[in-house]
């Protein structure tokens, strides 16, 4: 067995295939407001040749009051088709640092029925630092039809999340920082309580990669187990708004874990309500 995730490709692999028909490259960079980075402006200034920009603040459910709520399958299909992406393509997703926002888009494509979808190890920053090709030229795409095969079983609603917390039917893996999980650091979004769901385990998403690369499988396994995750039992992943929860989903699926779901509302929904149970301190 390889020591690397089957969902990760390296820069050499991608550089050799630039311009190949049937290959879609997606810049999925997204940053927290505190990072003061404009992902779209950075894409316009430099991106991998042929890459399209996937705006994670735009490809959402327009009727939701929460950030990053998964769009309906038909709306996702329209967005993907407008980017010139086909469900039959081999899709490579990347972000700036490597494993912050790209896993969310990887996860979205997978639950919409695409399985030839991968993440670029090292991210765009490593790509640029190595002197690989970049361009500011807009990517020309022909709009197409994206055929969706949506799997709703991988997405957890608020009602389902309440049941998980009440019954302990699945483990909860929280990708936020330890300080936010424990309630010692404030939430970056106003109006949210601090802390975590009863029974949740703290798995900060940054622990699962190093220098822009996803950890090797043995270290992913050790990290998750050290956080208290039993790899033989169901897991629901959560974070602030549903983005970095996908990093844990990627790690678990890389290890062959089949029963992984993502709580799409995440802490913005749970922590923003008055009647959801919240605890503080370490798990």
N, C-alpha and C positions, 0 to 999 in steps of 0.2 A: 504494500500500500504506500502511495506517495505520502510524503510528510506535509504536503500542501493541500489546501482546499481545492476540490474539483471545480469550484465556482470562481476561481481566481486565475487570471492569465497574466503573463509577464510582458514587459514592454517590448522585448525582442519579438515575441510572437505577434504583437499588434503592429509594430513598425513594418515587419515584412509583408503584412497584409493590407496596408493602407491602400485605399482605392479599389479594393476587391469588390465585385458585385455581390450583393447579398450580405454585406457587412455594414451594420449600422453602429456608429460611435456616438455616445450620448454623454454630454457634459452635464452632470447632475449636481454640480456644486451648489451649496447653500450654507449660509452662515448665520449664527445667532446675532441679534442686534448688537450685543456687547463686543462682538469681534470687529465691527465697523468695516466690513468688507462687502463689496457689491459684486455678487457672483456674475450677474449679467454683464456688468461693465468689464470685469476681468475676462470673461469669455470673448467679448467683442474685441478686446485688445490682443488676445492670444488664446488659441485653442488648438487641439490636435486637428490636422487637416481632415476635413470631411465630417467633423463632429457637429451635431446639432445641440442646441441648448434646451434642457428640460427644466422649466421654471417650476420649482416645487411650491411656490406660493400661488401659482396660476392653475396648475393641474390638480384641482381640488374640487370638492363639492361646493358649488357657489351658494347653496342654500344653507350651509352649515355656519354656525357662529364660531366654530372652532377652527384654528389654523390646521392646514394639512389633512383635512378629512378626505378620505378616499373618494374620488369621483365615481359616479355610476359607471358601469361597464361601457355603456354606449358613449358617454362623454369621454372616458379614457380613450376609447377607440378613435373618436374624432381628433383628439389631441395627437395621439400617436400617428394616425394617418396623415395629419397635417404636417408632421415632421418628416414624412417620407419613410416611416418605419413600418415594416410588415411583420406579422407574427411568425413568418417563416424565416426571417433574417437571423443571422448570428449577431447578437447585440452585445456590445462592450460598453459598460458604464464606468465613468470615472468621476472623481471630484478632486478638489485641490490637494488636501493633505493625504488622501488615500482611503480612509475608512470612517468617514463621518456621515456624509449624506448619500453617497453612491449606493450603499446597501438598501436604502429606502426605495430607490427607483428599481433596483434589481428585484426587490420583493414585490413591488407593484406589477412589474412585467410578469413575474412568475405566477402571481395569483390571477392574472388576466390570461393565463394560458400559454405563455412563452417559456420554453425551457432551455433554449440555446441562448442564455443570457449570463454574462460574466462581468466581473469587476477587475479593473486594471490595478494590479499590485503597485504600490508606490505612489499612485495618484499622479496628477498633472505636475505637481511641484518637482517630483523626482524625474519625470519625463523631461521637463524643461532643463533641470540641472544637468542632465546627462547629454544635453545638446541635441536631443531628438527634434524632428521637424515640428514647428508650430506655425500658425498663420493667423492673420487678422482678417483674411478674406471671408466674407459671408459664405456659408455652405449652401450651395444650390441643391434643393431637393424637389422631387416631383411628388405632390400629394398622392396618397394611395389609400387603399382600403385595409384597415387593420381588423382582422377577425378575432373577436374576443371569446375566450372560453373561461369565464370567471368562476373561481372557487371560493364561495362565500364562507366556507367552513374555516378558512384560515384567518378570518377577521372577527374580533370580539367586540360586541356592543357594550354599552353601559349596563344594560340589564343582565347580560351574561357575566360581566365582570363582577357585579354585585353577588351573583351566585357563586362564582369562584372564590371570592373573599369569604362568603358565609360558610361554604361547605368544604373548602380546601381541596376541591376536585382537581385542581392543577396548581403547579408551582408558579409563582409570580417572580419574574426576573426584571428588575428595574435598572435601566441603563443610565439614569442621571448620576451626577457626581455624588460621592459619599456625603458631602456636606448638605446637599439638597435632600438626599434620602433621609438623613438623620434629623433634618430640620434645623441644623445649625447655620446653614447658609440660606439667604432669602431666595425665593423663586424669581427668575428674570421677568416673568409676566406679572403684572399688577393684579391684585385681587385673589391670588391663590394662597391657600393654606400651605404651611410647610410640613414636611414629613413624608410618610409613605403608607401604602395600604397594609393592613394587618396581614402578617404572614409573608410579606414580600422579602425577597433577597436582593441585596445591593450588588449589581454587576455593572460598574461604570464602563461605558462602551469603550473608553480609551484604554482599558486593560487588555482588550482583545487584539490590539495591533501594536506594532513597534516600528518606528521610523517609516511610517506609511505602509507597512506590509502587515497583512493578517498573520497572526501567530501560526506557527506550524501546528498540525493537528494535536500532537501530544501536549503541547503547551496550552492550546485552547481547552482541551479536556481537563487538564490540571487546574487551570484558572477557574473554569466553571464549577468544578467540584469543590474547590477551595472556598468558593462563594456560597456553597451550600446547595447547589443544584444537583439533583439526582437525575442522571442522564437516561434512566430507564422509565421516567414518569413524565406525564404531560407538562408542558411549560407554556405560560402566556407571558409575552414580553411587553414592556411598557417603558415610557420615557417621559419627556416633557410634552411633545406634541405629535409623537408617532414616527419621528425621523430616526433617531438613534436606536430605538427599540429594534429596528431591522438589523442593526449590527449584531445583536445577540441572536436574532433569528438566523442570520447567516452563519454564525459560529456553530449553532446547534445543528443546522442542516448540513454543514460541512462535516460534522461528526456522525452523520447518518441518522440524526434524531428526526423521526417522522411526525411527531405530535407536537408541533410548534404553532402557536397562534399569536397574533399581534393585537393588542388593545389599541384601537385606532385613536380614540379620544385621549388616551393617556392622561398624564397628570393635569393638563390644562382643563380637561373635563372633570376628572375626579376631585382634584384639589380646589376647583372653582365652585363646587356644590356645597350646600350647607348640611346635607344629611348623609354624606358618605363617610364611613369611618376612617380616621387618620390617626396614625401613631407616630411618635418621634423616637429618636435614639437608634442604636444599632439593631440589626435584625436579631 
